[in-house]
Amino acid sequence: MSLRLTILGCHSATPRINAFPTSQYLEINSRNFLIDCGEGTQRQMRKYKVGFSKIDHIFISHLHGDHYYGLVGLLSTYGILSREKDMHIFGPKGIKKATMQMLKISESHAKFNMVFHELSSNESELIFEDDKVSVRTIPLKHRVYTNGYLFTEKEKPRKLNMLNISGYPEIDRADYLNIKAGKDVVLSSGEIVSNLELTLNPPKPLSFAFCSDTCYKPDIVPIIKNVDLLYHEATFLDDRQGLAKKTKHSTSIEAAKIAKEANVSKLIVGHYSGRYKDISLFKKEAATVFENVDIAETGKVFSVD
Amino acid sequence: MSLRLTILGCHSATPRINAFPTSQYLEINSRNFLIDCGEGTQRQMRKYKVGFSKIDHIFISHLHGDHYYGLVGLLSTYGILSREKDMHIFGPKGIKKATMQMLKISESHAKFNMVFHELSSNESELIFEDDKVSVRTIPLKHRVYTNGYLFTEKEKPRKLNMLNISGYPEIDRADYLNIKAGKDVVLSSGEIVSNLELTLNPPKPLSFAFCSDTCYKPDIVPIIKNVDLLYHEATFLDDRQGLAKKTKHSTSIEAAKIAKEANVSKLIVGHYSGRYKDISLFKKEAATVFENVDIAETGKVFSVD
């Protein structure tokens, strides 16, 4: 399985007993990311068995408390756990000063480096890249400066076509790495066997787009086009269009429109306002526009193979 | 019932699923106080049905995350709930700047005033007083500047001795307020009836002392002498005396010694280190020194009548 998303919290700000604020744990192509960190996230990580030490990168969409107030406690805990590896934190400009001041006043002595990557651009930018995954920002529009994040797997190596390879007894395991890397094989006879014959296309790189919080913003469609999984906030149902507009949030219908326009494979909605008791209505309403939709629920896992 | 303490969280810093950091809700003589505010306190308040609007005073012992990192989220929520009343926050010097900066960066717009009372003295001082309750600091010794808090009921009005009053048909309801206030009654005959005859002693004013976090500090004994209820931290059992000393925490035996020396009516221990799976051992061990001891547990309520 190469993409697995665990919902640690998916509700909006007002505290309720079983309504945790936004946080998600993303496993993608052997990388592990924490996305947003509302109050109580570290407890949710324990509850849903997220390995603390696996996370080296945290992405904060914006600095509203229900997406950010759990960060300082989590970093403080990493200090208590004697973490030594660098921790990279991506978030809006200002996040470093506020976070560090809070840690300083608590005299939280961390042995590890906190590397803050402060964001201020209103254009989509590449902010992380290694051999497995790249991450781009998705500029959103909310009451404060906000980014969504697009996580994309890197192109994977071609797969061996064992059926065809077995037709060439001369080709052995020692050649496999070169073949996977796309090279042709030259037999002892001088005959060249084309790589295309010896390999199958690699699995399509998967992608996940996280979009919270934001008003309806169709200009993000080109950035998230064809993603496998889209999380898009839907704070309100269509009955509160005015309130959505005023608070710069989206309705479930608007989230579904974005999903449809972007031709995504699957939509997840979340960040429900506390006024709605029955969150299944968000799915029902969104499905009138975009069929393959599901609702985020605390502890729920979404996998893409 | 004039004193009621609800434990919202009673564990030390490392996050675990059902181990919430320190916070307590105190109802005393019709006043309602929040003491300490670790991460997740606002959720615990909802869970244990603490009325948000009842609280006008928050007392923070020290600025370690497990006693303080829930404050900013709670204040932010009060903003969302459109609170208008002043909120008084008592805590170490520096609490205002750190808290306000966090609220500012989140653009949390509160309509209510946050009145910070910053503490820096190493002597016990009276920090709050009205007609019902007074609050004094209890200077503690921890790795950072820390105060415990002593909550004491004001002397209550004398109670009417209805049996004796009924012996004087001339005395009616209109006189009761004066009698409660301690005045004698002059009958139409000129005879003076002594207040002592018409009243009973008022109930003894109750008191609660909150002492967390601290190393063993016997010089607090005079301040908390004879309190009805003492919460004293016991992070470790006696097997970790060295660690207690190093981290400036107490053992259950040390908490019990303080309770015994101060002649308190009842001791509650809490703030257990995560290394202990069976917290009943804290009670067992403390009881070898001071018998009337109980353990803090999340959601537990202690009442004194």
Chai-1 contact restraints between the chains, C-beta under 6 A:
chainA,res_idxA,chainB,res_idxB,connection_type,confidence,min_distance_angstrom,max_distance_angstrom,comment,restraint_id
A,A13,B,I80,contact,1.0,0.0,6.0,A-B,restraint_1
A,T14,B,I80,contact,1.0,0.0,6.0,A-B,restraint_2
A,P15,B,Q42,contact,1.0,0.0,6.0,A-B,restraint_3
A,P15,B,R43,contact,1.0,0.0,6.0,A-B,restraint_4
A,P15,B,R46,contact,1.0,0.0,6.0,A-B,restraint_5
A,P15,B,T77,contact,1.0,0.0,6.0,A-B,restraint_6
A,R16,B,R46,contact,1.0,0.0,6.0,A-B,restraint_7
A,I17,B,R46,contact,1.0,0.0,6.0,A-B,restraint_8
A,I17,B,K47,contact,1.0,0.0,6.0,A-B,restraint_9
A,E39,B,E39,contact,1.0,0.0,6.0,A-B,restraint_10
A,E39,B,G73,contact,1.0,0.0,6.0,A-B,restraint_11
A,G40,B,G40,contact,1.0,0.0,6.0,A-B,restraint_12
A,Q42,B,P15,contact,1.0,0.0,6.0,A-B,restraint_13
A,R43,B,P15,contact,1.0,0.0,6.0,A-B,restraint_14
A,R46,B,P15,contact,1.0,0.0,6.0,A-B,restraint_15
A,R46,B,R16,contact,1.0,0.0,6.0,A-B,restraint_16
A,R46,B,I17,contact,1.0,0.0,6.0,A-B,restraint_17
A,K47,B,I17,contact,1.0,0.0,6.0,A-B,restraint_18
A,L63,B,I105,contact,1.0,0.0,6.0,A-B,restraint_19
A,L63,B,S106,contact,1.0,0.0,6.0,A-B,restraint_20
A,H64,B,S106,contact,1.0,0.0,6.0,A-B,restraint_21
A,G65,B,G73,contact,1.0,0.0,6.0,A-B,restraint_22
A,G65,B,S76,contact,1.0,0.0,6.0,A-B,restraint_23
A,G65,B,S106,contact,1.0,0.0,6.0,A-B,restraint_24
A,Y69,B,V72,contact,1.0,0.0,6.0,A-B,restraint_25
A,Y69,B,G73,contact,1.0,0.0,6.0,A-B,restraint_26
A,V72,B,Y69,contact,1.0,0.0,6.0,A-B,restraint_27
A,G73,B,E39,contact,1.0,0.0,6.0,A-B,restraint_28
A,G73,B,G65,contact,1.0,0.0,6.0,A-B,restraint_29
A,G73,B,Y69,contact,1.0,0.0,6.0,A-B,restraint_30
A,S76,B,G65,contact,1.0,0.0,6.0,A-B,restraint_31
A,T77,B,P15,contact,1.0,0.0,6.0,A-B,restraint_32
A,I80,B,A13,contact,1.0,0.0,6.0,A-B,restraint_33
A,I80,B,T14,contact,1.0,0.0,6.0,A-B,restraint_34
A,G94,B,I105,contact,1.0,0.0,6.0,A-B,restraint_35
A,A98,B,Q101,contact,1.0,0.0,6.0,A-B,restraint_36
A,A98,B,M102,contact,1.0,0.0,6.0,A-B,restraint_37
A,A98,B,I105,contact,1.0,0.0,6.0,A-B,restraint_38
A,Q101,B,A98,contact,1.0,0.0,6.0,A-B,restraint_39
A,Q101,B,Q101,contact,1.0,0.0,6.0,A-B,restraint_40
A,M102,B,A98,contact,1.0,0.0,6.0,A-B,restraint_41
A,I105,B,L63,contact,1.0,0.0,6.0,A-B,restraint_42
A,I105,B,G94,contact,1.0,0.0,6.0,A-B,restraint_43
A,I105,B,A98,contact,1.0,0.0,6.0,A-B,restraint_44
A,S106,B,L63,contact,1.0,0.0,6.0,A-B,restraint_45
A,S106,B,H64,contact,1.0,0.0,6.0,A-B,restraint_46
A,S106,B,G65,contact,1.0,0.0,6.0,A-B,restraint_47
A,E107,B,V144,contact,1.0,0.0,6.0,A-B,restraint_48
A,V144,B,E107,contact,1.0,0.0,6.0,A-B,restraint_49
